Amino acid sequence: MWFWSRDPARDFPYDITGEREELPGGWGIQKGKKKAGGDPVSVFAYEIRPGAEEQTQAAKSALKRIKTLRHPNILAYVDGLETDKSLYIVTEPVTSLGTYMKSRADTGGISELEISWGLHQIVKALSFLTNDCNLIHNNVYMSAVFVDRAGEWKLGGLDYMYPAGSEESAPKKGPELEKYNPPEKSDRSKPSVEKWSADMWCLGCLIWEVFNGSLPRHTALRSLGKIPKSLVTNYCELVGANPKIRPNPARFLQNCRAPGGFLSNSFVETNLFLEEIQIKDPAERQTFFEQLSEHLDSFPEDFCRHKILPQLLTAFEFGSAGAVILTPLFKIGKFLNAEEYQQKIIPIIVKMFSSTDRAMRIRLLQQMENFIQYLNEPTVNSQIFPHVVHGFMDTNPAIREQTVKSMLLLAPKLNENNLNMELMKHFARLQARDDQGPIRCNTTVCLGKIASYLNPATRQKVLISAFSRATKDPFSPSRAAGVLGFAATHNFYSMNDCAGKILPVLCGVTMDPEKSVRDQAFKAIRSFLDKLEAISEDPAQLAELEKDVHAASTSPSVVGGWAGWAVTGVSSLTSKFIRTSPSKKDDNRSSEGGGDWGGDDNWESVEAEQGLSKAELARKKREERQREMEAKRAERRAAKGPLKLGVRKVD
């Protein structure tokens, strides 16, 4: 009976997709992916050739060694295959250090911070091999180092490894690697050596190549080239002719991390903390995350995305990091594309909004502009807005303040009911009852800013009542905001409303105690009178001037007149978001929706007071006087700073 054997390479569960990069020792590296699942990998391939028995023996030794060695700084083995024709080693996805550095040359090259941590990782790997495994790597140079997607350096090239004290058992190196041999290899008269002496000499060669390029000959090591001054002393110890003075890898790390040393920097410290973050106490983790943001700008982008970001997400999911992770989280989020942001950060944000932690809520509201573009409408309406609206009723004024601000960003994504019903109820209550003048003022400002998103029925029912109430507010910036609200939304009113409802209110404001408010009132009156006069002269213009009154909701665009809506010293809201507003010249139409204005808290309650009994009116007046007194006290406090919108600090 004949037995037919299949080629094992056909059953290899990985697709090799990338171009082959040749490496010393007959190896080549290519990109690949797992057939089941598509996980990315790197595939090292070696073709067995006649007449290269020693090289083949070294390649087989590498496959054997990498299977048994597990360390964070040594290339991670995933799978392998040995056939009569070839050897395959599958590892985590990596790039050779030489190729990685060339790819970064166009952007200024890799920084010394990156190099410092990379060298730290390689020396840690050597320390593990020498001190824990009693193994000599015997092949440390540029082509034996690889870089993963986070920029972490991994030690590979295990072809010539041997147990300490058994040098004769090591596979023989090819002539192209002889330039990396330490001088004692060829001169037996040299003094006795430590087991790490040869590897530390090769580490010196690696350092030289990282800063100066490929080593042409071993004598070039005498020229420092671009090696940083903070590393020179340690480098010279490595390439000294006396092997006894070459430090143990662990000692080398200690020396370089001393104050002023090449490995003494924030990047190395950050990485070392991240390696031990799970065993750090909560106070240490809290301090670490608080200080992290100021360092991120100098850290490599890939490192932030693939190493720090997962730690931040883990710290929130399984730790007690809380609001402190938000600033670095959103800073790193800028490095992600839209798909990555949706997958990694949006689920965390949604979960954070359900938190009862006030510090978390206010940080989210303050930084909403960093992530609002990634939130889709269903998520906003069903998972974000229901939690945000609780902030309107919070006892902390800073929470209420930030909740009002957030509506400028959320309004374009709110559905019909949330925008025209729920939000308007909360705005009506804030404007009428909030004891903080700046918050009442900014509720009016925000209403004017989002007016273009409201449906026509809501605009007709809300705007005039709201701005009229604002002109009667005891807080003078609120009165100014009411006047400017009329002016900024002028295109949403019919000419009859301008003449019969708005101008009478504005005329009353011309006697306001504050001259700045009176000045704004006169400007607004002139603007409305100009429109009425234009209609009087040419009635045919009526349709054009009223075209936006019943128009569907629109998106705001820039108009110069809105820039005047800044209540100096009151809030960041009235100055930061003032530069864009509804425009009658540039309307991007969307579908019109309907909805009724209802509820006990609405802007029509001012007019409803006319039907109250004398006793009820007296009670209303007492309550109003009490509110005015409280508002004046709040205004005095606001003038001092702490309660000013956009200025208040939250502990």
HELIX and SHEET records of a PDB file:
HELIX    1   1 PRO A    8  ASP A   11  5                                   4    
HELIX    2   2 PRO A   24  GLY A   26  5                                   3    
HELIX    3   3 GLU A   53  THR A   68  1                                  16    
HELIX    4   4 LEU A   97  SER A  103  1                                   7    
HELIX    5   5 ALA A  105  THR A  107  5                                   3    
HELIX    6   6 GLU A  112  SER A  127  1                                  16    
HELIX    7   7 PHE A  128  ASP A  132  3                                   5    
HELIX    8   8 MET A  142  ALA A  144  5                                   3    
HELIX    9   9 LEU A  158  TYR A  160  5                                   3    
HELIX   10  10 GLU A  167  SER A  169  5                                   3    
HELIX   11  11 PRO A  175  TYR A  180  5                                   6    
HELIX   12  12 PRO A  183  LYS A  185  5                                   3    
HELIX   13  13 SER A  197  ASN A  212  1                                  16    
HELIX   14  14 HIS A  218  ARG A  222  5                                   5    
HELIX   15  15 LYS A  229  LEU A  238  1                                  10    
HELIX   16  16 PRO A  243  ILE A  245  5                                   3    
HELIX   17  17 PRO A  249  CYS A  256  1                                   8    
HELIX   18  18 SER A  266  GLU A  275  1                                  10    
HELIX   19  19 ILE A  277  ILE A  279  5                                   3    
HELIX   20  20 PRO A  282  LEU A  296  1                                  15    
HELIX   21  21 GLU A  301  PHE A  303  1                                   3    
HELIX   22  22 CYS A  304  ILE A  308  3                                   5    
HELIX   23  23 LEU A  309  PHE A  318  1                                  10    
HELIX   24  24 GLY A  322  ILE A  325  5                                   4    
HELIX   25  25 LEU A  326  GLY A  333  1                                   8    
HELIX   26  26 ALA A  338  LYS A  344  1                                   7    
HELIX   27  27 ILE A  346  PHE A  353  1                                   8    
HELIX   28  28 ARG A  358  GLN A  366  1                                   9    
HELIX   29  29 MET A  368  ASN A  370  5                                   3    
HELIX   30  30 ILE A  372  TYR A  374  5                                   3    
HELIX   31  31 GLU A  377  THR A  379  1                                   3    
HELIX   32  32 VAL A  380  ILE A  384  3                                   5    
HELIX   33  33 PHE A  385  VAL A  388  1                                   4    
HELIX   34  34 VAL A  389  MET A  393  5                                   5    
HELIX   35  35 PRO A  397  LEU A  410  1                                  14    
HELIX   36  36 ALA A  411  LYS A  413  5                                   3    
HELIX   37  37 GLU A  416  ASN A  417  1                                   2    
HELIX   38  38 ASN A  418  LEU A  423  3                                   6    
HELIX   39  39 MET A  424  ARG A  433  1                                  10    
HELIX   40  40 GLY A  437  ILE A  450  1                                  14    
HELIX   41  41 ALA A  451  TYR A  453  5                                   3    
HELIX   42  42 PRO A  456  ALA A  470  1                                  15    
HELIX   43  43 SER A  476  ALA A  488  1                                  13    
HELIX   44  44 HIS A  490  PHE A  492  5                                   3    
HELIX   45  45 MET A  495  ASP A  497  1                                   3    
HELIX   46  46 CYS A  498  ILE A  502  3                                   5    
HELIX   47  47 LEU A  503  VAL A  509  1                                   7    
HELIX   48  48 LYS A  515  GLU A  537  1                                  23    
HELIX   49  49 PRO A  539  GLN A  541  5                                   3    
HELIX   50  50 LEU A  542  LEU A  545  1                                   4    
HELIX   51  51 GLY A  560  GLY A  564  5                                   5    
HELIX   52  52 LEU A  573  LYS A  576  1                                   4    
HELIX   53  53 SER A  605  ALA A  608  1                                   4    
HELIX   54  54 GLU A  609  GLY A  611  5                                   3    
HELIX   55  55 LYS A  614  LYS A  640  1                                  27    
SHEET    1   A 3 TYR A  14  ILE A  16  0                                        
SHEET    2   A 3 TRP A  27  LYS A  34 -1                                        
SHEET    3   A 3 GLU A  21  GLU A  22 -1                                        
SHEET    1   B 5 TYR A  14  ILE A  16  0                                        
SHEET    2   B 5 TRP A  27  LYS A  34 -1                                        
SHEET    3   B 5 PRO A  40  GLU A  47 -1                                        
SHEET    4   B 5 SER A  86  THR A  91 -1                                        
SHEET    5   B 5 TYR A  77  GLU A  82 -1                                        
SHEET    1   C 3 VAL A  94  SER A  96  0                                        
SHEET    2   C 3 VAL A 145  ASP A 148 -1                                        
SHEET    3   C 3 TRP A 153  LEU A 155 -1                                        
SHEET    1   D 2 LEU A 135  ILE A 136  0                                        
SHEET    2   D 2 TYR A 162  PRO A 163 -1                                        
END                                                                             
